Amino acid sequence: MPVTAIVGANWGDEGKGKITDALAGRSEVVVRFQGGSNAGHTIINEYGKFALHLLPSGVCRPGTVNVIGPGVAFHAGDFFAELDELAQRGVPTPEVKLSERAQLVLPYHRLFDGLEEERLGARQFGSTKKGIAPFYSDKYLKLGVQVADLFDCNRLLDRLQAGVEAKNVLLRHLYGKPEIDASAIAEELLRDAERLEPYVCDTTELLQEAWRNGRRILVEGQLGALRDPDHGIYPYSTSSSTLAGFATVGAGLPPYAIDRVIAVTKAYSSCVGAGPFVSELHGDEAEELRKRGGDAGEYGATTGRPRRVGWFDAVATRYGAMVQGATEIALTNLDVLGYLDRIPVCVAYRTADGEVSGRFPAGARLETAQPVLETMPGWKTEISDVRSFDDLPAEAQSYVRRLEELIGVPIRQVSVGPRREQLFER
């Protein structure tokens, strides 16, 4: 059975959670393959509204196996908090499997994340301060701590001591802060290990067996294509690959397992974090769109920060869908635009040298680009009760078709609200 990947076409915040939650009902296994607690997937169901950060979006679907893969930046405290919230709100206990090869976001990762943003001042990158960049730095410096290390006291302490050795020099001489005690962190982690142990297994073996046996597997990514460190708006990127091409690595599946890639994009643009955002709106126009966006407005699921918003950016979305290898598009939040008489769409960029192009540039050319807008008629009516594409107003149908033409990938799912039943196939 082929594997389906759900990924973001833009800066993140595209509404991937609602798409994953909807498709999880047809899946037997849902896998998180990268990132950590620095972004969240919002899902709404009969139990209420949930912002999931580490748990896969299938946790509210009975019978679904939810896997946290080896590519995830795992924070035990956040994991426990999410599980506890599900229990407190009446969600049946989900089946969750945690890779023994996943690595741990440690207290000093979060400490250094905050200290470095403070040091950078006006040059900071808009970090969520969840420790992600320092975590991945340690991972690739081979200073990380795997989940498996929690079950060997001596190895755990050795790994932590190796990790803090250089950090204590920086704390003392660069930041003027107290040094880290590896033994104290080890004691805390060993307490976490007792509660974590029932969830830990070889998820790679589990997924490979599930795939060989034809089980329906869904892999979900965090953030979006434009936050990828290789193909995104570097240096305003995250620290792990956000692309479907990385999904098999971060999950532990063969590279040829995925044959369906659903890239999610909103019917307008939104973004949390710093970096170039060509179609961005400001002032009252931005606040009106932000206030109407989504179930409770455009505010980050992790940070609570107001999202930057703008008109649909066809240049960025076409590029994002391309690098994701999208086979189809899921379009979310179409209902939000129902207040507009005319709806602008960014169809090209005008660069500082006057060139007008549909290509998504890098570096300074992106930083200085201006949007070239095309306007389309609005539908000026509420569409959140619509349950099929043919029942949408003619103007809304035309808008979807025009976005599809600009992206160059079929729009197969359309969402007109935050709930499962407000998503329909096209």
C-alpha positions as CSV (number, residue, x, y, z in Angstrom):
1,M,0.0,0.0,0.0
2,P,1.5,3.4,-1.0
3,V,2.2,6.0,1.7
4,T,0.6,9.5,1.6
5,A,2.6,12.6,2.7
6,I,0.9,15.8,3.9
7,V,3.2,18.8,3.8
8,G,3.1,22.6,3.7
9,A,3.5,24.5,0.4
10,N,4.3,27.8,2.1
11,W,5.8,29.2,5.4
12,G,3.9,26.8,7.6
13,D,0.5,27.5,9.2
14,E,-1.3,26.3,6.1
15,G,-3.9,24.2,8.0
16,K,-2.1,20.8,7.6
17,G,-3.6,19.6,10.9
18,K,-7.2,19.6,9.7
19,I,-6.2,17.8,6.5
20,T,-4.2,15.2,8.4
21,D,-7.0,14.7,10.9
22,A,-9.5,14.3,8.1
23,L,-7.4,11.7,6.2
24,A,-6.3,9.9,9.4
25,G,-9.8,8.4,9.5
26,R,-8.8,6.5,6.4
27,S,-5.3,5.6,7.7
28,E,-4.0,3.0,10.1
29,V,-0.7,4.7,10.9
30,V,0.1,8.4,11.2
31,V,3.7,9.5,11.5
32,R,5.5,12.7,12.5
33,F,8.8,12.7,10.7
34,Q,10.6,16.0,11.6
35,G,10.7,19.1,13.7
36,G,9.7,19.5,17.3
37,S,7.5,21.6,19.6
38,N,8.3,24.8,17.6
39,A,5.1,24.5,15.5
40,G,1.7,23.1,16.0
41,H,-1.1,21.4,14.1
42,T,-4.6,22.7,15.1
43,I,-7.4,20.1,14.9
44,I,-11.1,20.5,15.9
45,N,-13.4,17.5,16.5
46,E,-16.1,16.3,18.8
47,Y,-13.7,16.6,21.8
48,G,-12.9,20.3,21.2
49,K,-10.0,22.2,19.7
50,F,-6.4,20.9,20.1
51,A,-3.0,22.4,19.2
52,L,-0.7,19.4,18.8
53,H,3.0,20.0,18.7
54,L,4.6,16.6,19.0
55,L,1.8,14.1,18.9
56,P,0.7,13.0,15.4
57,S,-2.7,14.3,14.2
58,G,-4.2,10.9,14.4
59,V,-4.4,10.8,18.2
60,C,-8.1,11.6,18.2
61,R,-8.9,8.7,15.8
62,P,-9.5,5.4,17.6
63,G,-7.6,2.5,16.2
64,T,-4.8,4.7,14.7
65,V,-1.2,4.0,15.5
66,N,0.6,7.3,16.1
67,V,4.4,7.2,15.5
68,I,7.0,9.8,16.5
69,G,9.8,9.0,14.1
70,P,13.6,9.2,14.5
71,G,13.7,12.5,12.6
72,V,11.7,14.3,15.4
73,A,13.2,16.7,18.0
74,F,11.6,15.1,21.0
75,H,10.9,17.0,24.3
76,A,9.6,14.7,27.0
77,G,7.8,17.4,29.0
78,D,5.8,18.7,26.0
79,F,4.9,15.1,25.1
80,F,3.6,14.4,28.6
81,A,1.7,17.7,28.7
82,E,-0.1,16.8,25.4
83,L,-1.0,13.3,26.5
84,D,-2.3,14.7,29.8
85,E,-4.5,17.3,28.0
86,L,-6.0,14.6,25.8
87,A,-6.9,12.5,28.9
88,Q,-8.3,15.5,30.8
89,R,-10.6,16.4,27.8
90,G,-12.0,12.9,27.4
91,V,-10.1,11.7,24.4
92,P,-9.7,7.9,24.5
93,T,-6.1,6.9,25.3
94,P,-4.3,6.9,21.9
95,E,-1.7,4.3,20.7
96,V,1.6,6.2,20.5
97,K,4.9,4.8,19.5
98,L,8.2,6.7,20.1
99,S,11.3,5.9,18.1
100,E,14.2,4.8,20.3
101,R,16.4,6.6,17.8
102,A,14.7,10.0,18.2
103,Q,16.9,12.5,19.9
104,L,16.0,14.7,22.9
105,V,15.5,18.4,23.2
106,L,17.3,19.1,26.4
107,P,17.0,22.0,28.9
108,Y,20.2,23.6,27.7
109,H,19.0,23.6,24.1
110,R,16.1,25.9,25.2
111,L,18.4,27.9,27.3
112,F,20.8,28.6,24.4
113,D,18.0,29.3,22.0
114,G,16.8,32.2,24.2
115,L,20.2,33.5,25.0
116,E,21.2,33.6,21.4
117,E,18.1,35.4,20.3
118,E,18.7,37.9,23.1
119,R,22.3,38.4,22.0
120,L,21.3,38.9,18.3
121,G,18.8,41.6,19.2
122,A,17.5,43.3,16.0
123,R,19.2,40.6,13.9
124,Q,17.3,37.7,15.5
125,F,15.4,35.1,13.4
126,G,12.1,35.0,15.3
127,S,12.8,31.8,17.1
128,T,10.0,30.1,19.1
129,K,12.8,29.5,21.7
130,K,11.9,25.8,21.9
131,G,15.5,24.8,21.5
132,I,15.3,23.6,17.9
133,A,18.3,25.2,16.3
134,P,20.7,24.3,19.2
135,F,19.1,20.7,19.2
136,Y,19.9,20.2,15.5
137,S,23.4,21.7,16.0
138,D,24.1,19.1,18.6
139,K,22.6,16.4,16.5
140,Y,24.9,17.0,13.6
141,L,27.9,17.7,15.9
142,K,27.2,14.2,17.2
143,L,26.6,15.5,20.7
144,G,22.9,14.5,20.8
145,V,21.2,12.2,23.3
146,Q,18.9,9.5,21.8
147,V,15.8,8.2,23.6
148,A,17.6,4.8,23.9
149,D,20.2,6.5,26.0
150,L,17.6,7.1,28.7
151,F,17.8,3.4,29.7
152,D,21.5,3.3,30.4
153,C,22.5,5.5,33.3
154,N,26.3,5.6,32.6
155,R,25.9,6.2,28.9
156,L,23.3,9.0,29.5
157,L,25.7,10.8,31.9
158,D,28.6,10.4,29.4
159,R,26.5,11.9,26.6
160,L,25.3,14.8,28.7
161,Q,28.8,15.6,29.9
162,A,30.1,15.6,26.3
163,G,27.2,17.9,25.4
164,V,27.8,20.5,28.1
165,E,31.6,20.7,28.0
166,A,31.9,23.4,25.3
167,K,28.5,25.0,26.3
168,N,29.8,25.8,29.8
169,V,32.7,27.7,28.3
170,L,30.2,29.8,26.3
171,L,28.0,30.3,29.3
172,R,30.9,31.6,31.4
173,H,32.7,33.7,28.8
174,L,30.1,34.8,26.2
175,Y,26.8,35.0,28.1
176,G,28.0,35.5,31.7
177,K,25.6,32.8,33.0
178,P,26.0,29.9,35.4
179,E,27.4,26.6,34.1
180,I,25.2,23.5,33.5
181,D,25.3,20.5,35.8
182,A,25.0,17.4,33.6
183,S,24.2,15.2,36.7
184,A,21.1,17.2,37.6
185,I,19.8,16.9,34.0
186,A,20.5,13.2,34.1
187,E,18.4,12.8,37.2
188,E,15.5,14.6,35.6
189,L,15.7,12.5,32.4
190,L,15.9,9.2,34.3
191,R,12.6,10.1,36.0
192,D,11.1,10.9,32.5
193,A,12.4,7.5,31.3
194,E,10.1,5.6,33.6
195,R,7.0,7.1,32.1
196,L,8.4,7.1,28.5
197,E,9.4,3.4,28.5
198,P,6.0,1.9,27.5
199,Y,5.9,4.1,24.3
200,V,9.5,3.4,23.1
201,C,10.2,0.9,20.4
202,D,12.0,0.4,17.1
203,T,9.5,2.4,15.0
204,T,11.5,1.9,11.8
205,E,10.9,-1.9,12.1
206,L,7.3,-1.2,13.0
207,L,6.7,1.0,9.9
208,Q,8.6,-1.2,7.5
209,E,6.4,-4.1,8.6
210,A,3.3,-2.1,8.3
211,W,4.2,-0.9,4.8
212,R,5.1,-4.4,3.7
213,N,1.8,-5.6,5.0
214,G,-0.1,-3.0,3.0
215,R,-1.3,-0.9,5.9
216,R,-2.4,2.7,5.1
217,I,0.3,5.1,6.3
218,L,0.1,8.9,6.5
219,V,3.3,10.9,7.2
220,E,2.9,14.5,8.3
221,G,5.4,17.3,8.2
222,Q,5.8,20.4,10.3
223,L,6.0,23.9,8.9
224,G,6.3,24.3,5.1
225,A,8.5,24.2,2.0
226,L,9.6,27.8,2.4
227,R,11.1,27.1,5.9
228,D,13.3,24.3,4.5
229,P,17.0,25.0,5.2
230,D,18.0,24.0,1.7
231,H,15.2,25.2,-0.5
232,G,13.5,27.8,1.7
233,I,14.0,31.5,2.7
234,Y,17.4,30.9,4.4
235,P,18.4,32.0,7.0
236,Y,14.8,32.4,8.1
237,S,14.3,28.7,7.9
238,T,13.9,25.9,10.4
239,S,16.7,23.4,11.1
240,S,15.2,20.2,9.7
241,S,14.0,19.5,6.2
242,T,10.3,20.2,5.8
243,L,10.0,18.4,2.4
244,A,8.2,15.2,1.5
245,G,11.5,14.0,0.2
246,F,12.8,13.8,3.7
247,A,9.7,12.1,5.1
248,T,11.0,8.6,4.4
249,V,14.3,9.4,6.1
250,G,12.6,11.0,9.2
251,A,10.0,8.2,9.4
252,G,12.2,5.2,8.5
253,L,10.6,4.0,5.2
254,P,12.0,3.2,1.8
255,P,12.4,6.3,-0.5
256,Y,10.0,4.8,-3.0
257,A,7.2,4.2,-0.5
258,I,5.5,7.6,-1.0
259,D,3.5,8.0,-4.1
260,R,1.0,10.6,-3.0
261,V,2.1,14.1,-1.8
262,I,-0.6,16.5,-0.6
263,A,0.7,20.0,-0.4
264,V,-1.5,22.2,1.8
265,T,-2.0,25.9,1.2
266,K,-4.5,28.5,2.3
267,A,-6.7,30.5,0.0
268,Y,-4.7,33.5,1.2
269,S,-1.2,33.7,2.8
270,S,-0.2,33.6,6.4
271,C,3.1,33.3,8.2
272,V,4.5,33.2,11.8
273,G,8.1,34.2,12.1
274,A,10.6,36.5,10.3
275,G,11.7,36.6,6.7
276,P,10.6,37.8,3.3
277,F,6.9,37.7,2.7
278,V,6.2,39.5,-0.6
279,S,2.4,39.7,-0.6
280,E,2.2,40.8,3.1
281,L,-0.5,43.2,4.2
282,H,-0.2,45.8,6.9
283,G,-2.5,48.0,9.0
284,D,-6.3,47.8,9.0
285,E,-6.4,45.6,5.9
286,A,-4.1,43.0,7.5
287,E,-6.0,43.1,10.8
288,E,-9.3,42.5,9.1
289,L,-8.0,39.4,7.4
290,R,-6.2,38.2,10.5
291,K,-9.3,38.6,12.6
292,R,-11.5,36.6,10.2
293,G,-8.9,33.9,9.5
294,G,-9.5,30.4,10.8
295,D,-11.6,29.3,13.9
296,A,-10.1,32.0,16.2
297,G,-8.2,34.3,13.9
298,E,-4.6,34.0,12.6
299,Y,-2.5,33.4,15.7
300,G,0.3,30.9,16.0
301,A,-0.7,27.5,17.5
302,T,2.6,27.4,19.4
303,T,3.5,31.0,20.1
304,G,0.2,32.7,20.1
305,R,1.8,35.4,18.1
306,P,-0.3,37.3,15.5
307,R,0.4,35.7,12.1
308,R,1.6,37.9,9.3
309,V,-1.1,37.7,6.6
310,G,-1.3,38.6,2.9
311,W,-3.0,37.8,-0.4
312,F,-2.5,34.4,-2.0
313,D,1.1,34.2,-3.4
314,A,1.0,32.1,-6.5
315,V,4.8,32.5,-7.0
316,A,5.7,31.1,-3.6
317,T,3.0,28.4,-3.7
318,R,4.0,27.2,-7.1
319,Y,7.6,27.0,-6.0
320,G,6.6,25.3,-2.7
321,A,4.5,22.7,-4.5
322,M,7.3,22.0,-6.9
323,V,10.0,21.3,-4.3
324,Q,7.5,19.3,-2.3
325,G,6.9,17.1,-5.4
326,A,3.1,17.7,-4.9
327,T,0.8,15.4,-6.7
328,E,-2.2,17.4,-5.4
329,I,-3.2,20.5,-3.4
330,A,-5.4,20.8,-0.4
331,L,-6.8,24.4,-0.3
332,T,-7.9,25.6,3.2
333,N,-9.7,28.6,4.6
334,L,-11.6,29.5,1.4
335,D,-14.6,30.6,3.6
336,V,-12.4,33.4,5.2
337,L,-12.4,35.5,2.0
338,G,-16.2,35.8,1.8
339,Y,-16.2,39.4,3.1
340,L,-14.3,40.8,0.1
341,D,-15.8,42.5,-3.0
342,R,-12.5,41.9,-5.0
343,I,-9.8,39.4,-4.1
344,P,-6.2,40.3,-5.0
345,V,-3.8,37.4,-6.0
346,C,-0.1,37.8,-6.3
347,V,0.7,36.3,-9.8
348,A,4.4,37.5,-10.2
349,Y,7.2,39.4,-8.5
350,R,8.7,42.7,-9.6
351,T,12.4,42.7,-8.5
352,A,14.5,45.8,-7.7
353,D,15.9,45.9,-11.2
354,G,12.4,46.1,-12.7
355,E,12.2,42.6,-13.9
356,V,8.7,40.9,-13.6
357,S,9.0,37.2,-13.1
358,G,7.0,34.2,-11.9
359,R,10.2,32.6,-10.5
360,F,10.7,32.4,-6.7
361,P,14.2,34.0,-6.2
362,A,16.8,33.7,-3.5
363,G,18.6,36.2,-1.3
364,A,18.4,39.9,-1.9
365,R,16.2,39.5,-5.0
366,L,13.5,38.0,-2.8
367,E,14.1,40.5,0.0
368,T,13.3,43.4,-2.3
369,A,10.7,41.9,-4.5
370,Q,7.2,43.5,-4.8
371,P,4.0,41.8,-5.7
372,V,2.3,42.0,-9.1
373,L,-1.4,41.6,-8.3
374,E,-4.4,40.4,-10.3
375,T,-7.9,40.9,-8.8
376,M,-10.8,38.5,-9.0
377,P,-14.5,39.1,-8.1
378,G,-15.5,38.0,-4.6
379,W,-18.6,36.0,-3.7
380,K,-19.7,38.1,-0.8
381,T,-21.6,35.3,1.0
382,E,-21.1,32.7,3.7
383,I,-19.9,29.3,2.3
384,S,-19.0,27.4,5.5
385,D,-22.1,25.2,5.1
386,V,-21.2,24.2,1.5
387,R,-20.3,20.5,1.2
388,S,-19.4,20.2,-2.5
389,F,-17.4,22.1,-5.1
390,D,-20.4,22.4,-7.4
391,D,-22.4,24.1,-4.7
392,L,-19.9,26.9,-4.2
393,P,-20.8,30.3,-5.7
394,A,-19.6,30.7,-9.3
395,E,-17.0,33.3,-8.2
396,A,-15.6,30.9,-5.5
397,Q,-15.3,28.2,-8.1
398,S,-13.5,30.5,-10.5
399,Y,-11.1,31.6,-7.7
400,V,-10.2,28.0,-7.0
401,R,-9.7,27.2,-10.7
402,R,-7.5,30.2,-11.2
403,L,-5.3,29.2,-8.2
404,E,-5.0,25.7,-9.6
405,E,-4.0,27.2,-13.0
406,L,-1.3,29.4,-11.3
407,I,0.1,26.6,-9.1
408,G,0.1,24.0,-11.9
409,V,-1.0,21.2,-9.6
410,P,-4.6,19.9,-9.2
411,I,-6.6,21.2,-6.2
412,R,-8.3,18.0,-5.0
413,Q,-9.5,19.0,-1.5
414,V,-11.2,22.3,-0.5
415,S,-11.8,23.3,3.1
416,V,-14.5,25.9,4.1
417,G,-14.0,25.8,7.8
418,P,-12.0,24.2,10.6
419,R,-14.0,21.0,11.2
420,R,-13.7,17.6,9.5
421,E,-17.1,17.8,7.8
422,Q,-16.1,21.2,6.2
423,L,-13.5,19.5,3.9
424,F,-14.7,18.1,0.6
425,E,-13.1,16.3,-2.3
426,R,-13.1,17.9,-5.8
